[in-house]
């Protein structure tokens, strides 16, 4: 019996922030995958190695975690005031679907560098030395990201001494600005607080009823107090991910929060939308030892945050969730702000399982509605491998 030969597709494997993903130029994809739809999804699933009932993604580029089961498609922007259009796909590990419902803030740090190196940014916008300002259109949520990419001798500068907790080695710093980050999610009408409240009582059958801040900023996120669900906020991954009952409770919180936020029409729809919303629990500052062995003191942070991604506790912090944290911290009265001591602030440093992260946000109340002009953070990015990925020619 004859079998289809493998085909090869130009691709680059990159780290961005605390995530890794496979990057493609839209023009390099096979014709059938250049448009949204089943063929594109099938191609990306095969590239990453999903669905994998073993949960390892051995037969693909994925790393069997939410942070490493990711894909990015870039094209020169069709918008005159942007350089590149950026589309992110979160590839499920054990199921056959790609979630296009949100952005990846960590991989956003690699978009500018890839766009420059891949020839997607006009040469006259790239300095020989200094900093290139890349204007990114985030196509999943219809928002603008500004990436400030260091350049040296006409090429992207990837090496440096910027350290990011959750990443082993230092690299060059990439500054990101997420403009007007309130996510325009379907069903939410673009409202930062889709319920109209800074804090709601969220009823979750089988789990309980407790305060929650539900916000669309960076990525839709449900914040709850750690103590209300039996935690301290100092937990590392194993404390949550080794407990099936805990994971089921968090998924129930996520599903019922998604329904309250208008992101899904029926509770069962949450299973088809794993990437959004996120669930995070917050607590006041406390000392703990990060997963690397680094000691984090109570005085080193303004609050503690732990976040769930694709059904598991994240090893550090998703970039988009960091935007949500910074935004919520800037708005007095949210659970995030209260955990950080209350009051107005334009920057916040929070503790996560791998260490600490600082993020800033500019918030103002306009006609009774909170608006955020931008959120700012620093990440790093690096090319890990470039060339071609190969998949069977009949895989999509």
DAGI-V779822 format. One record per backbone hydrogen bond with DSSP energy under -0.5 kcal/mol. CO is the residue of the C=O (numbers start at 1). NH is the residue of the N-H. E is the energy in kcal/mol with one decimal. If there is no record, write none. Layout:
co,nh,e
CO,NH,E
CO,NH,E
This chain:
co,nh,e
5,393,-2.4
7,391,-1.8
9,389,-2.5
11,387,-2.3
12,14,-0.6
12,23,-3.5
13,384,-2.9
13,385,-1.8
14,21,-2.3
15,382,-2.2
16,19,-2.0
19,16,-2.3
21,14,-2.4
21,23,-0.5
22,72,-2.5
23,12,-2.1
24,74,-2.5
25,28,-1.6
25,29,-0.6
26,29,-1.3
30,33,-2.0
31,34,-1.3
37,41,-2.2
38,42,-2.6
39,43,-2.3
40,44,-2.4
41,45,-2.5
42,46,-2.0
43,47,-2.3
44,48,-2.5
45,49,-2.1
45,50,-3.0
47,61,-2.6
48,62,-2.4
51,53,-0.5
52,55,-1.7
57,60,-1.0
65,68,-1.2
65,69,-0.7
67,20,-2.5
68,63,-0.7
68,70,-0.5
69,91,-2.0
70,22,-1.8
71,89,-2.7
72,24,-2.3
73,87,-2.4
74,26,-3.2
75,85,-3.2
79,82,-1.8
83,77,-1.9
84,137,-3.0
85,75,-1.6
85,87,-0.5
86,139,-2.4
86,140,-0.6
87,73,-2.6
89,71,-2.0
89,91,-0.8
90,92,-0.5
90,99,-3.0
93,52,-2.4
95,97,-1.5
97,92,-2.2
98,100,-0.6
99,90,-2.4
103,105,-0.5
104,108,-1.1
105,109,-0.5
106,109,-1.6
107,110,-1.5
107,111,-0.8
108,111,-0.5
108,112,-0.7
110,114,-2.5
111,115,-2.8
112,116,-2.2
113,117,-2.4
114,118,-2.5
115,120,-2.7
115,121,-0.7
116,119,-1.4
122,125,-2.3
123,126,-1.8
125,127,-0.6
128,154,-3.4
130,151,-3.1
132,134,-0.7
132,149,-2.9
133,135,-0.5
134,136,-0.7
134,147,-2.5
135,83,-3.1
135,84,-1.7
136,138,-0.7
136,145,-2.5
137,86,-3.1
137,139,-1.1
138,142,-1.5
138,143,-1.5
141,184,-0.7
143,138,-3.6
144,179,-2.2
145,136,-3.1
145,147,-0.6
146,177,-2.2
147,134,-3.0
147,149,-0.8
148,175,-1.2
149,132,-3.2
150,157,-2.7
151,130,-1.8
152,155,-1.4
155,152,-2.8
156,158,-0.8
158,172,-2.6
162,171,-1.9
164,167,-2.3
171,162,-2.4
174,379,-2.7
175,148,-2.6
176,377,-1.9
177,146,-2.7
177,179,-0.8
178,181,-0.6
178,375,-1.9
181,218,-3.0
183,185,-1.7
185,188,-1.9
185,189,-0.7
185,190,-0.6
188,191,-1.9
192,194,-0.6
192,216,-3.1
193,196,-2.1
200,202,-0.7
200,212,-2.4
201,203,-0.6
202,204,-0.6
202,210,-1.8
203,205,-0.5
204,207,-2.6
204,208,-2.6
208,204,-2.9
210,202,-3.0
211,225,-0.5
212,200,-3.0
212,214,-0.6
213,215,-0.6
213,223,-3.1
215,217,-0.7
215,221,-2.8
217,219,-2.1
219,217,-0.8
220,277,-0.5
220,278,-2.7
221,215,-2.4
221,223,-0.6
222,280,-2.8
223,213,-2.2
224,282,-2.4
225,228,-0.6
225,229,-0.7
226,229,-1.5
226,231,-2.6
227,230,-0.9
236,239,-0.8
236,240,-0.7
237,240,-1.5
237,241,-3.2
238,242,-1.4
240,243,-1.8
242,244,-0.6
243,247,-2.2
244,248,-2.1
245,249,-2.0
246,250,-2.5
247,251,-2.1
248,252,-1.9
249,253,-2.3
250,254,-2.6
251,255,-2.5
252,256,-2.4
253,257,-2.4
254,258,-2.4
255,259,-1.8
256,260,-2.0
257,261,-2.1
258,263,-2.3
258,264,-0.9
259,262,-1.0
266,269,-2.0
267,270,-1.3
268,271,-1.1
269,272,-1.4
270,273,-1.6
274,310,-0.6
278,222,-2.6
279,308,-3.3
280,224,-2.2
281,306,-2.0
282,226,-3.1
283,304,-2.9
288,290,-0.5
288,296,-3.0
290,293,-2.2
294,290,-3.2
295,297,-0.5
296,288,-2.2
297,300,-1.8
298,301,-0.8
303,351,-2.3
304,283,-1.8
306,281,-2.7
307,314,-3.0
308,279,-0.7
309,312,-1.5
312,309,-3.4
316,353,-0.5
318,322,-2.0
319,323,-1.6
320,324,-1.9
321,325,-2.6
322,326,-2.9
323,327,-2.6
324,328,-2.8
325,329,-2.5
326,330,-1.1
328,331,-1.1
330,332,-0.7
331,334,-1.6
334,338,-2.5
335,339,-2.2
336,340,-1.5
337,342,-3.4
338,341,-1.4
346,361,-2.0
348,350,-0.5
348,359,-2.4
349,302,-3.8
349,303,-0.9
350,357,-1.8
351,305,-2.9
352,355,-1.3
353,291,-2.7
355,352,-3.1
357,350,-2.5
359,348,-2.3
360,376,-2.6
361,363,-0.7
362,373,-1.9
362,374,-0.5
364,366,-0.6
364,371,-3.0
366,369,-1.9
369,366,-3.4
371,364,-2.6
373,180,-3.5
374,362,-2.0
375,178,-3.1
376,360,-2.7
377,176,-3.0
379,174,-3.2
380,17,-3.4
382,15,-2.7
385,13,-3.3
387,11,-1.9
389,9,-2.7
391,7,-3.0
392,395,-1.9
